[in-house]
Amino acid sequence: MTITAYDIALPIGLALVFAVFRYSQYRSADPQTALPKAAADGVKGAIGLAVITLGYQYLTH
């Protein structure tokens, strides 16, 4: 199993897109706590996708 730059960049990039999307949703509902909530969602998304990516790498090799 070899971890490439793509395997690292994919979860980070998609988590950033997801966090920006969630920030826009939270900002309209509660601007005071929008940034911390969106950042937490982005981190959770990155961790989840990293686990899925590594699991896929492990199962296919």
mmCIF file of the N, C-alpha and C atoms, coordinates in Angstrom:
data_MODEL
# 
_entry.id   MODEL 
# 
loop_
_atom_site.group_PDB 
_atom_site.id 
_atom_site.type_symbol 
_atom_site.label_atom_id 
_atom_site.label_alt_id 
_atom_site.label_comp_id 
_atom_site.label_asym_id 
_atom_site.label_entity_id 
_atom_site.label_seq_id 
_atom_site.pdbx_PDB_ins_code 
_atom_site.Cartn_x 
_atom_site.Cartn_y 
_atom_site.Cartn_z 
_atom_site.occupancy 
_atom_site.B_iso_or_equiv 
_atom_site.pdbx_formal_charge 
_atom_site.auth_seq_id 
_atom_site.auth_comp_id 
_atom_site.auth_asym_id 
_atom_site.auth_atom_id 
_atom_site.pdbx_PDB_model_num 
ATOM 1   N N  . MET A 1 1  ? 0.852   -1.173 0.000  1.00 0.00 ? 1  MET A N  1 
ATOM 2   C CA . MET A 1 1  ? 0.000   0.000  0.000  1.00 0.00 ? 1  MET A CA 1 
ATOM 3   C C  . MET A 1 1  ? 0.899   1.238  0.000  1.00 0.00 ? 1  MET A C  1 
ATOM 4   N N  . THR A 1 2  ? 0.743   2.065  -1.013 1.00 0.00 ? 2  THR A N  1 
ATOM 5   C CA . THR A 1 2  ? 1.510   3.290  -1.146 1.00 0.00 ? 2  THR A CA 1 
ATOM 6   C C  . THR A 1 2  ? 0.576   4.485  -1.052 1.00 0.00 ? 2  THR A C  1 
ATOM 7   N N  . ILE A 1 3  ? 0.896   5.404  -0.192 1.00 0.00 ? 3  ILE A N  1 
ATOM 8   C CA . ILE A 1 3  ? 0.098   6.626  -0.055 1.00 0.00 ? 3  ILE A CA 1 
ATOM 9   C C  . ILE A 1 3  ? 0.721   7.694  -0.939 1.00 0.00 ? 3  ILE A C  1 
ATOM 10  N N  . THR A 1 4  ? -0.078  8.228  -1.842 1.00 0.00 ? 4  THR A N  1 
ATOM 11  C CA . THR A 1 4  ? 0.405   9.235  -2.777 1.00 0.00 ? 4  THR A CA 1 
ATOM 12  C C  . THR A 1 4  ? -0.043  10.623 -2.320 1.00 0.00 ? 4  THR A C  1 
ATOM 13  N N  . ALA A 1 5  ? 0.430   11.632 -3.026 1.00 0.00 ? 5  ALA A N  1 
ATOM 14  C CA . ALA A 1 5  ? 0.026   13.005 -2.727 1.00 0.00 ? 5  ALA A CA 1 
ATOM 15  C C  . ALA A 1 5  ? -1.475  13.183 -2.960 1.00 0.00 ? 5  ALA A C  1 
ATOM 16  N N  . TYR A 1 6  ? -1.992  12.471 -3.925 1.00 0.00 ? 6  TYR A N  1 
ATOM 17  C CA . TYR A 1 6  ? -3.429  12.534 -4.200 1.00 0.00 ? 6  TYR A CA 1 
ATOM 18  C C  . TYR A 1 6  ? -4.244  12.018 -3.016 1.00 0.00 ? 6  TYR A C  1 
ATOM 19  N N  . ASP A 1 7  ? -3.761  10.976 -2.367 1.00 0.00 ? 7  ASP A N  1 
ATOM 20  C CA . ASP A 1 7  ? -4.460  10.417 -1.217 1.00 0.00 ? 7  ASP A CA 1 
ATOM 21  C C  . ASP A 1 7  ? -4.492  11.389 -0.044 1.00 0.00 ? 7  ASP A C  1 
ATOM 22  N N  . ILE A 1 8  ? -3.532  12.271 0.022  1.00 0.00 ? 8  ILE A N  1 
ATOM 23  C CA . ILE A 1 8  ? -3.501  13.284 1.073  1.00 0.00 ? 8  ILE A CA 1 
ATOM 24  C C  . ILE A 1 8  ? -4.308  14.510 0.665  1.00 0.00 ? 8  ILE A C  1 
ATOM 25  N N  . ALA A 1 9  ? -4.193  14.919 -0.596 1.00 0.00 ? 9  ALA A N  1 
ATOM 26  C CA . ALA A 1 9  ? -4.843  16.137 -1.061 1.00 0.00 ? 9  ALA A CA 1 
ATOM 27  C C  . ALA A 1 9  ? -6.356  15.986 -1.223 1.00 0.00 ? 9  ALA A C  1 
ATOM 28  N N  . LEU A 1 10 ? -6.817  14.803 -1.570 1.00 0.00 ? 10 LEU A N  1 
ATOM 29  C CA . LEU A 1 10 ? -8.249  14.604 -1.793 1.00 0.00 ? 10 LEU A CA 1 
ATOM 30  C C  . LEU A 1 10 ? -9.082  14.896 -0.554 1.00 0.00 ? 10 LEU A C  1 
ATOM 31  N N  . PRO A 1 11 ? -8.801  14.310 0.603  1.00 0.00 ? 11 PRO A N  1 
ATOM 32  C CA . PRO A 1 11 ? -9.611  14.620 1.779  1.00 0.00 ? 11 PRO A CA 1 
ATOM 33  C C  . PRO A 1 11 ? -9.513  16.084 2.208  1.00 0.00 ? 11 PRO A C  1 
ATOM 34  N N  . ILE A 1 12 ? -8.328  16.662 2.087  1.00 0.00 ? 12 ILE A N  1 
ATOM 35  C CA . ILE A 1 12 ? -8.157  18.059 2.499  1.00 0.00 ? 12 ILE A CA 1 
ATOM 36  C C  . ILE A 1 12 ? -8.929  18.984 1.576  1.00 0.00 ? 12 ILE A C  1 
ATOM 37  N N  . GLY A 1 13 ? -8.809  18.783 0.280  1.00 0.00 ? 13 GLY A N  1 
ATOM 38  C CA . GLY A 1 13 ? -9.505  19.643 -0.681 1.00 0.00 ? 13 GLY A CA 1 
ATOM 39  C C  . GLY A 1 13 ? -11.009 19.541 -0.578 1.00 0.00 ? 13 GLY A C  1 
ATOM 40  N N  . LEU A 1 14 ? -11.519 18.322 -0.491 1.00 0.00 ? 14 LEU A N  1 
ATOM 41  C CA . LEU A 1 14 ? -12.969 18.165 -0.379 1.00 0.00 ? 14 LEU A CA 1 
ATOM 42  C C  . LEU A 1 14 ? -13.490 18.684 0.953  1.00 0.00 ? 14 LEU A C  1 
ATOM 43  N N  . ALA A 1 15 ? -12.691 18.555 2.013  1.00 0.00 ? 15 ALA A N  1 
ATOM 44  C CA . ALA A 1 15 ? -13.104 19.092 3.310  1.00 0.00 ? 15 ALA A CA 1 
ATOM 45  C C  . ALA A 1 15 ? -13.166 20.614 3.276  1.00 0.00 ? 15 ALA A C  1 
ATOM 46  N N  . LEU A 1 16 ? -12.245 21.244 2.565  1.00 0.00 ? 16 LEU A N  1 
ATOM 47  C CA . LEU A 1 16 ? -12.288 22.699 2.438  1.00 0.00 ? 16 LEU A CA 1 
ATOM 48  C C  . LEU A 1 16 ? -13.542 23.152 1.693  1.00 0.00 ? 16 LEU A C  1 
ATOM 49  N N  . VAL A 1 17 ? -13.864 22.462 0.617  1.00 0.00 ? 17 VAL A N  1 
ATOM 50  C CA . VAL A 1 17 ? -15.085 22.802 -0.136 1.00 0.00 ? 17 VAL A CA 1 
ATOM 51  C C  . VAL A 1 17 ? -16.311 22.598 0.745  1.00 0.00 ? 17 VAL A C  1 
ATOM 52  N N  . PHE A 1 18 ? -16.342 21.499 1.481  1.00 0.00 ? 18 PHE A N  1 
ATOM 53  C CA . PHE A 1 18 ? -17.460 21.206 2.365  1.00 0.00 ? 18 PHE A CA 1 
ATOM 54  C C  . PHE A 1 18 ? -17.571 22.247 3.475  1.00 0.00 ? 18 PHE A C  1 
ATOM 55  N N  . ALA A 1 19 ? -16.437 22.671 4.050  1.00 0.00 ? 19 ALA A N  1 
ATOM 56  C CA . ALA A 1 19 ? -16.451 23.661 5.123  1.00 0.00 ? 19 ALA A CA 1 
ATOM 57  C C  . ALA A 1 19 ? -16.945 25.018 4.622  1.00 0.00 ? 19 ALA A C  1 
ATOM 58  N N  . VAL A 1 20 ? -16.552 25.406 3.430  1.00 0.00 ? 20 VAL A N  1 
ATOM 59  C CA . VAL A 1 20 ? -17.030 26.673 2.866  1.00 0.00 ? 20 VAL A CA 1 
ATOM 60  C C  . VAL A 1 20 ? -18.533 26.612 2.627  1.00 0.00 ? 20 VAL A C  1 
ATOM 61  N N  . PHE A 1 21 ? -19.007 25.496 2.130  1.00 0.00 ? 21 PHE A N  1 
ATOM 62  C CA . PHE A 1 21 ? -20.440 25.325 1.912  1.00 0.00 ? 21 PHE A CA 1 
ATOM 63  C C  . PHE A 1 21 ? -21.202 25.397 3.230  1.00 0.00 ? 21 PHE A C  1 
ATOM 64  N N  . ARG A 1 22 ? -20.699 24.685 4.252  1.00 0.00 ? 22 ARG A N  1 
ATOM 65  C CA . ARG A 1 22 ? -21.359 24.696 5.557  1.00 0.00 ? 22 ARG A CA 1 
ATOM 66  C C  . ARG A 1 22 ? -21.291 26.081 6.186  1.00 0.00 ? 22 ARG A C  1 
ATOM 67  N N  . TYR A 1 23 ? -20.200 26.819 5.987  1.00 0.00 ? 23 TYR A N  1 
ATOM 68  C CA . TYR A 1 23 ? -20.076 28.176 6.516  1.00 0.00 ? 23 TYR A CA 1 
ATOM 69  C C  . TYR A 1 23 ? -21.161 29.073 5.934  1.00 0.00 ? 23 TYR A C  1 
ATOM 70  N N  . SER A 1 24 ? -21.407 28.940 4.645  1.00 0.00 ? 24 SER A N  1 
ATOM 71  C CA . SER A 1 24 ? -22.444 29.775 4.034  1.00 0.00 ? 24 SER A CA 1 
ATOM 72  C C  . SER A 1 24 ? -23.819 29.441 4.607  1.00 0.00 ? 24 SER A C  1 
ATOM 73  N N  . GLN A 1 25 ? -24.043 28.187 4.948  1.00 0.00 ? 25 GLN A N  1 
ATOM 74  C CA . GLN A 1 25 ? -25.319 27.815 5.564  1.00 0.00 ? 25 GLN A CA 1 
ATOM 75  C C  . GLN A 1 25 ? -25.411 28.321 7.001  1.00 0.00 ? 25 GLN A C  1 
ATOM 76  N N  . TYR A 1 26 ? -24.365 28.135 7.770  1.00 0.00 ? 26 TYR A N  1 
ATOM 77  C CA . TYR A 1 26 ? -24.366 28.572 9.169  1.00 0.00 ? 26 TYR A CA 1 
ATOM 78  C C  . TYR A 1 26 ? -24.407 30.094 9.302  1.00 0.00 ? 26 TYR A C  1 
ATOM 79  N N  . ARG A 1 27 ? -23.770 30.794 8.357  1.00 0.00 ? 27 ARG A N  1 
ATOM 80  C CA . ARG A 1 27 ? -23.709 32.255 8.429  1.00 0.00 ? 27 ARG A CA 1 
ATOM 81  C C  . ARG A 1 27 ? -25.091 32.869 8.353  1.00 0.00 ? 27 ARG A C  1 
ATOM 82  N N  . SER A 1 28 ? -25.951 32.280 7.543  1.00 0.00 ? 28 SER A N  1 
ATOM 83  C CA . SER A 1 28 ? -27.306 32.825 7.441  1.00 0.00 ? 28 SER A CA 1 
ATOM 84  C C  . SER A 1 28 ? -28.150 32.497 8.666  1.00 0.00 ? 28 SER A C  1 
ATOM 85  N N  . ALA A 1 29 ? -27.822 31.406 9.360  1.00 0.00 ? 29 ALA A N  1 
ATOM 86  C CA . ALA A 1 29 ? -28.595 31.006 10.533 1.00 0.00 ? 29 ALA A CA 1 
ATOM 87  C C  . ALA A 1 29 ? -28.066 31.653 11.811 1.00 0.00 ? 29 ALA A C  1 
ATOM 88  N N  . ASP A 1 30 ? -26.745 31.602 12.028 1.00 0.00 ? 30 ASP A N  1 
ATOM 89  C CA . ASP A 1 30 ? -26.150 32.130 13.253 1.00 0.00 ? 30 ASP A CA 1 
ATOM 90  C C  . ASP A 1 30 ? -24.730 32.608 12.962 1.00 0.00 ? 30 ASP A C  1 
ATOM 91  N N  . PRO A 1 31 ? -24.571 33.889 12.623 1.00 0.00 ? 31 PRO A N  1 
ATOM 92  C CA . PRO A 1 31 ? -23.250 34.383 12.224 1.00 0.00 ? 31 PRO A CA 1 
ATOM 93  C C  . PRO A 1 31 ? -22.190 34.323 13.324 1.00 0.00 ? 31 PRO A C  1 
ATOM 94  N N  . GLN A 1 32 ? -22.592 34.332 14.584 1.00 0.00 ? 32 GLN A N  1 
ATOM 95  C CA . GLN A 1 32 ? -21.627 34.343 15.684 1.00 0.00 ? 32 GLN A CA 1 
ATOM 96  C C  . GLN A 1 32 ? -20.824 33.053 15.776 1.00 0.00 ? 32 GLN A C  1 
ATOM 97  N N  . THR A 1 33 ? -21.461 31.932 15.514 1.00 0.00 ? 33 THR A N  1 
ATOM 98  C CA . THR A 1 33 ? -20.786 30.640 15.664 1.00 0.00 ? 33 THR A CA 1 
ATOM 99  C C  . THR A 1 33 ? -20.586 29.925 14.331 1.00 0.00 ? 33 THR A C  1 
ATOM 100 N N  . ALA A 1 34 ? -20.733 30.645 13.234 1.00 0.00 ? 34 ALA A N  1 
ATOM 101 C CA . ALA A 1 34 ? -20.645 30.006 11.915 1.00 0.00 ? 34 ALA A CA 1 
ATOM 102 C C  . ALA A 1 34 ? -19.254 29.443 11.634 1.00 0.00 ? 34 ALA A C  1 
ATOM 103 N N  . LEU A 1 35 ? -18.216 30.215 11.921 1.00 0.00 ? 35 LEU A N  1 
ATOM 104 C CA . LEU A 1 35 ? -16.862 29.767 11.582 1.00 0.00 ? 35 LEU A CA 1 
ATOM 105 C C  . LEU A 1 35 ? -16.424 28.545 12.404 1.00 0.00 ? 35 LEU A C  1 
ATOM 106 N N  . PRO A 1 36 ? -16.590 28.529 13.724 1.00 0.00 ? 36 PRO A N  1 
ATOM 107 C CA . PRO A 1 36 ? -16.173 27.326 14.464 1.00 0.00 ? 36 PRO A CA 1 
ATOM 108 C C  . PRO A 1 36 ? -16.953 26.074 14.072 1.00 0.00 ? 36 PRO A C  1 
ATOM 109 N N  . LYS A 1 37 ? -18.235 26.227 13.820 1.00 0.00 ? 37 LYS A N  1 
ATOM 110 C CA . LYS A 1 37 ? -19.039 25.066 13.423 1.00 0.00 ? 37 LYS A CA 1 
ATOM 111 C C  . LYS A 1 37 ? -18.615 24.550 12.057 1.00 0.00 ? 37 LYS A C  1 
ATOM 112 N N  . ALA A 1 38 ? -18.381 25.456 11.116 1.00 0.00 ? 38 ALA A N  1 
ATOM 113 C CA . ALA A 1 38 ? -17.970 25.054 9.775  1.00 0.00 ? 38 ALA A CA 1 
ATOM 114 C C  . ALA A 1 38 ? -16.583 24.409 9.802  1.00 0.00 ? 38 ALA A C  1 
ATOM 115 N N  . ALA A 1 39 ? -15.680 24.952 10.615 1.00 0.00 ? 39 ALA A N  1 
ATOM 116 C CA . ALA A 1 39 ? -14.345 24.366 10.725 1.00 0.00 ? 39 ALA A CA 1 
ATOM 117 C C  . ALA A 1 39 ? -14.416 22.960 11.311 1.00 0.00 ? 39 ALA A C  1 
ATOM 118 N N  . ALA A 1 40 ? -15.256 22.779 12.326 1.00 0.00 ? 40 ALA A N  1 
ATOM 119 C CA . ALA A 1 40 ? -15.411 21.445 12.920 1.00 0.00 ? 40 ALA A CA 1 
ATOM 120 C C  . ALA A 1 40 ? -15.986 20.467 11.906 1.00 0.00 ? 40 ALA A C  1 
ATOM 121 N N  . ASP A 1 41 ? -16.949 20.895 11.123 1.00 0.00 ? 41 ASP A N  1 
ATOM 122 C CA . ASP A 1 41 ? -17.507 20.036 10.085 1.00 0.00 ? 41 ASP A CA 1 
ATOM 123 C C  . ASP A 1 41 ? -16.457 19.683 9.036  1.00 0.00 ? 41 ASP A C  1 
ATOM 124 N N  . GLY A 1 42 ? -15.613 20.647 8.683  1.00 0.00 ? 42 GLY A N  1 
ATOM 125 C CA . GLY A 1 42 ? -14.552 20.388 7.711  1.00 0.00 ? 42 GLY A CA 1 
ATOM 126 C C  . GLY A 1 42 ? -13.545 19.376 8.225  1.00 0.00 ? 42 GLY A C  1 
ATOM 127 N N  . VAL A 1 43 ? -13.167 19.492 9.490  1.00 0.00 ? 43 VAL A N  1 
ATOM 128 C CA . VAL A 1 43 ? -12.215 18.539 10.072 1.00 0.00 ? 43 VAL A CA 1 
ATOM 129 C C  . VAL A 1 43 ? -12.827 17.146 10.122 1.00 0.00 ? 43 VAL A C  1 
ATOM 130 N N  . LYS A 1 44 ? -14.087 17.058 10.543 1.00 0.00 ? 44 LYS A N  1 
ATOM 131 C CA . LYS A 1 44 ? -14.756 15.755 10.586 1.00 0.00 ? 44 LYS A CA 1 
ATOM 132 C C  . LYS A 1 44 ? -14.855 15.145 9.190  1.00 0.00 ? 44 LYS A C  1 
ATOM 133 N N  . GLY A 1 45 ? -15.148 15.978 8.193  1.00 0.00 ? 45 GLY A N  1 
ATOM 134 C CA . GLY A 1 45 ? -15.224 15.492 6.822  1.00 0.00 ? 45 GLY A CA 1 
ATOM 135 C C  . GLY A 1 45 ? -13.882 15.006 6.310  1.00 0.00 ? 45 GLY A C  1 
ATOM 136 N N  . ALA A 1 46 ? -12.806 15.726 6.637  1.00 0.00 ? 46 ALA A N  1 
ATOM 137 C CA . ALA A 1 46 ? -11.469 15.317 6.204  1.00 0.00 ? 46 ALA A CA 1 
ATOM 138 C C  . ALA A 1 46 ? -11.070 13.996 6.842  1.00 0.00 ? 46 ALA A C  1 
ATOM 139 N N  . ILE A 1 47 ? -11.361 13.850 8.127  1.00 0.00 ? 47 ILE A N  1 
ATOM 140 C CA . ILE A 1 47 ? -11.022 12.602 8.814  1.00 0.00 ? 47 ILE A CA 1 
ATOM 141 C C  . ILE A 1 47 ? -11.826 11.442 8.229  1.00 0.00 ? 47 ILE A C  1 
ATOM 142 N N  . GLY A 1 48 ? -13.099 11.661 8.016  1.00 0.00 ? 48 GLY A N  1 
ATOM 143 C CA . GLY A 1 48 ? -13.938 10.606 7.457  1.00 0.00 ? 48 GLY A CA 1 
ATOM 144 C C  . GLY A 1 48 ? -13.492 10.172 6.075  1.00 0.00 ? 48 GLY A C  1 
ATOM 145 N N  . LEU A 1 49 ? -13.193 11.131 5.219  1.00 0.00 ? 49 LEU A N  1 
ATOM 146 C CA . LEU A 1 49 ? -12.757 10.783 3.867  1.00 0.00 ? 49 LEU A CA 1 
ATOM 147 C C  . LEU A 1 49 ? -11.365 10.155 3.870  1.00 0.00 ? 49 LEU A C  1 
ATOM 148 N N  . ALA A 1 50 ? -10.501 10.576 4.788  1.00 0.00 ? 50 ALA A N  1 
ATOM 149 C CA . ALA A 1 50 ? -9.181  9.949  4.891  1.00 0.00 ? 50 ALA A CA 1 
ATOM 150 C C  . ALA A 1 50 ? -9.314  8.486  5.300  1.00 0.00 ? 50 ALA A C  1 
ATOM 151 N N  . VAL A 1 51 ? -10.215 8.204  6.229  1.00 0.00 ? 51 VAL A N  1 
ATOM 152 C CA . VAL A 1 51 ? -10.438 6.821  6.649  1.00 0.00 ? 51 VAL A CA 1 
ATOM 153 C C  . VAL A 1 51 ? -10.964 5.993  5.480  1.00 0.00 ? 51 VAL A C  1 
ATOM 154 N N  . ILE A 1 52 ? -11.896 6.546  4.742  1.00 0.00 ? 52 ILE A N  1 
ATOM 155 C CA . ILE A 1 52 ? -12.449 5.833  3.593  1.00 0.00 ? 52 ILE A CA 1 
ATOM 156 C C  . ILE A 1 52 ? -11.369 5.603  2.527  1.00 0.00 ? 52 ILE A C  1 
ATOM 157 N N  . THR A 1 53 ? -10.567 6.620  2.254  1.00 0.00 ? 53 THR A N  1 
ATOM 158 C CA . THR A 1 53 ? -9.511  6.502  1.253  1.00 0.00 ? 53 THR A CA 1 
ATOM 159 C C  . THR A 1 53 ? -8.477  5.454  1.660  1.00 0.00 ? 53 THR A C  1 
ATOM 160 N N  . LEU A 1 54 ? -8.061  5.492  2.911  1.00 0.00 ? 54 LEU A N  1 
ATOM 161 C CA . LEU A 1 54 ? -7.076  4.504  3.380  1.00 0.00 ? 54 LEU A CA 1 
ATOM 162 C C  . LEU A 1 54 ? -7.675  3.106  3.422  1.00 0.00 ? 54 LEU A C  1 
ATOM 163 N N  . GLY A 1 55 ? -8.927  2.999  3.792  1.00 0.00 ? 55 GLY A N  1 
ATOM 164 C CA . GLY A 1 55 ? -9.586  1.696  3.769  1.00 0.00 ? 55 GLY A CA 1 
ATOM 165 C C  . GLY A 1 55 ? -9.676  1.136  2.369  1.00 0.00 ? 55 GLY A C  1 
ATOM 166 N N  . TYR A 1 56 ? -9.997  1.983  1.416  1.00 0.00 ? 56 TYR A N  1 
ATOM 167 C CA . TYR A 1 56 ? -10.043 1.546  0.020  1.00 0.00 ? 56 TYR A CA 1 
ATOM 168 C C  . TYR A 1 56 ? -8.667  1.116  -0.462 1.00 0.00 ? 56 TYR A C  1 
ATOM 169 N N  . GLN A 1 57 ? -7.643  1.886  -0.085 1.00 0.00 ? 57 GLN A N  1 
ATOM 170 C CA . GLN A 1 57 ? -6.275  1.526  -0.466 1.00 0.00 ? 57 GLN A CA 1 
ATOM 171 C C  . GLN A 1 57 ? -5.903  0.161  0.116  1.00 0.00 ? 57 GLN A C  1 
ATOM 172 N N  . TYR A 1 58 ? -6.256  -0.052 1.360  1.00 0.00 ? 58 TYR A N  1 
ATOM 173 C CA . TYR A 1 58 ? -5.900  -1.302 2.040  1.00 0.00 ? 58 TYR A CA 1 
ATOM 174 C C  . TYR A 1 58 ? -6.634  -2.486 1.405  1.00 0.00 ? 58 TYR A C  1 
ATOM 175 N N  . LEU A 1 59 ? -7.913  -2.309 1.085  1.00 0.00 ? 59 LEU A N  1 
ATOM 176 C CA . LEU A 1 59 ? -8.694  -3.424 0.550  1.00 0.00 ? 59 LEU A CA 1 
ATOM 177 C C  . LEU A 1 59 ? -8.376  -3.772 -0.901 1.00 0.00 ? 59 LEU A C  1 
ATOM 178 N N  . THR A 1 60 ? -7.905  -2.797 -1.663 1.00 0.00 ? 60 THR A N  1 
ATOM 179 C CA . THR A 1 60 ? -7.664  -3.056 -3.087 1.00 0.00 ? 60 THR A CA 1 
ATOM 180 C C  . THR A 1 60 ? -6.234  -3.526 -3.372 1.00 0.00 ? 60 THR A C  1 
ATOM 181 N N  . HIS A 1 61 ? -5.353  -3.471 -2.394 1.00 0.00 ? 61 HIS A N  1 
ATOM 182 C CA . HIS A 1 61 ? -3.971  -3.911 -2.658 1.00 0.00 ? 61 HIS A CA 1 
ATOM 183 C C  . HIS A 1 61 ? -3.657  -5.122 -1.893 1.00 0.00 ? 61 HIS A C  1 
# 
